[in-house]
Amino acid sequence: MLSSPFIRRFLPAVLLTLLGLGAASFLAPREIVEVNDHLTGFPDSDATAHLLRPNVLSGLCLIPALAALYYAMVRALDRYLIRQFLGGFMLCFVSLLAIWFISDLTNNIGDFRESGNTFSLMGKYYLAAFPRFFVDYAPYGLLLGMLYSLGKLSRGQEIVSMIQTGRGVARLILPLIIMGALIGIICLGFNYRWAPASAGYQDALMGQATDGSLSKARNVVYSEDGENRLWLVGSFPYEYHRGEPLKNVIIRSFTKEGKPEWRMKAETAEWDRETNDWKFSGVERWDLTKLFDGEILPHFEEELPDPLIVNGWPETPWQLIKPGLRAEQLGIPGLYSWLVQNRKSEWGNKRRFLTQWHYRWAQPGICLAIVLLAAPLGIVFSRRGAAGGIALAVFLCIGMLFSSTVFLALGESGYLSPVWAAWGTNVLATVLALVLIQRRLVGRPIYQTLRKLFPS
């Protein structure tokens, strides 16, 4: 029969596993429907990358259980360090969340009220915002949580006592590194699809609050090679893949010689997935064929049917929206599919999409780099406190944020390789962290090392 302490140690892991499986069973089928719907509209997308989305989402639901299992398997001293660290991380992360929420709500409360359904819109908006918030602010929560917990332990001389038991600094911070790596994995999972997409969905929701339309993209221009048609779509509904009509559509047709043939304006345009027909409502069309035959003004066509149904056009809403998609709002599957589809294209800014693709993988690594940076700065053996280490850590993280922004801009503009643009900040931060840890391991003051980097 299992002992009571053994049950108590592993019970949280079991409960979190059951909760994770329940959440996965609820979320994964809905994600499968979304993936199948996406692949129907974008048959040229990379199916493998998109089909992994339900698996990634299910894995995210089980990461807390994995952390609880690791917590149950380590020794008592490691569990004590993990508790101190998680307590500090949750305190700092929730504080950042509260500050961000109050600031964002203050800026947007007027728009929420204009929507006529304030609380429903707020719920959708902030629920959609959480993945992006977690990815952006988890590193800062890690930094503050590490400095808070390690500073507290240092002030109580507990760090010194732990080292006197025979543990080195590297072994001491190992469980904290693993916790930081798990938080980084959560960021990677969110970065796979949901964090980048949440920014676009938030913008769409705010557009709905101000003008009543939930738009995924606006003012999108599309031209299909060989079809001699130019589309201008004023507003793409966010759920266009479910049959919602496109709004404020203008289509120009040209002859094979490139001369204008006709111009059509429609209030809405709907695409029938079963018949591949386009149905235009509120249509106005002008005949442009006689403009070059002595006619000064185009001929306005009257008595057009409403709705006007057109068949035989190969364009689909999924194809029309492609030029309006922003690299910053695409996840890993979307960026990879775009790069594959446009590898021979000359019109697209491939560097921007390639840099963002690498950045999706590199950004979660910031969590691990910050843990490595904060550990030697938060551990203090003297009585003067950790104020200097905290100030230095904050300064270094501001530098990392600046470095990341500059590197991305250089990569997207072509002045730096996309790989280095995405991973450069991680490499610099990791090298600096390893230097600081080495100084801490040998017992040398960190501040003297950093002062040598600056001229006197």
GIMO-V982742 format. One line per field, one symbol per residue. ss: DSSP state (@ for helix, = for strand, . for the rest). phi: phi as a letter, one per 30 degrees, with the letter a starting at -180 (. if undefined). psi: psi as a letter, one per 30 degrees, with the letter a starting at -180 (. if undefined). A space follows every 50 residues. Layout:
ss: ???
phi: ???
psi: ???
//
This chain:
ss: ...@@@@@@@@@@@@@@@@@@@@@@@@@@@@@@@@@@@@@@.....@@@@ @.@@@@@@@@@@@@@@@@@@@@@..@@@@@@@@@@@@@@@@@@@@@@@@@ @@@@@@@@@@@@@@...@@@@@@@@@@@@@@@@@@@@@@@@@@@@@@@@@ @@@@@..@@@@@@@....@@@@@@@@@@@@@@@@@@@@@@@@.@@@@@@@ @@@@@@@@@@@...=========.....=========..@@@...===== ====.....============......====..====...........== =......===......@@@@@@@@..@@@..@@@@@@@@@@........@ @@@@@@@@@@@@@.@@@@@@@@@@@@@@........@@@@@@@@@@@@@@ @@@@@@@@@@@@@....@@@@@@@@@@@@@@@@@@@@@@@@....@@@@@ @.....
phi: .dddeddddcdeddddddddddddddddeddddddddddddcdcdddddd ddeddddddddcdeddddddddcddddddddddddddddddddddddddd dddddddcdddddddibeddddddddddddedddddceedddeddddddd ddddddhddddddddjddddddceddddddddddddddddddaddddddd ddddddddddbibccdabhccbbcdichbccbcdacddcddcjdddbhcb bccbdddjddcabbbbdbbccdddcicccccicbbbdcdcdccjdccdcd dchddbdccbcjdddbeddddedddcddccdddddddddddcdcdcdddd ddddddddddddeddeedddddddeddddbccddjcdddddddddddddd ddddddddddddcjdbdeddddceddddddddddddddddddicdddddd dddcdd
psi: kkleeeeeefeeeeeeeeeeeeeefeeeeeeeeeeeeefeeifgljeeee ffeeeeeeeeffeeeeeeeeefflleeeeeeeeeeeeeeeeeeeeeeeee eeeeeeefeeeeefffieeeeeeeefeffeeeeeeefeeeeeeeeeeeee eeeeeggeeeeeefffkleefefeeeeeeeeeeeeeeeeefeeeeefeee eeeeeeeeeeggkjkelkhkkkkkkffhkkkjjekjkehffgfkklkikk kkkllffgkkelkkkkelkkkjfefgkkjkkhkkkkkgfgeghfkeklkk klhkkjlkkklfkfkleeeefeffkkefgkaeeeeeeeeefgfgkfflif eeeeeeeefeeeeffeeeeeeeefefffjkflfflgeeeeeeeeeeeeee eeeeeeeeeeeffgfkkeeeeefeeeeeeeeeeeeeeeeeeggkkeeeee fffkk.
//
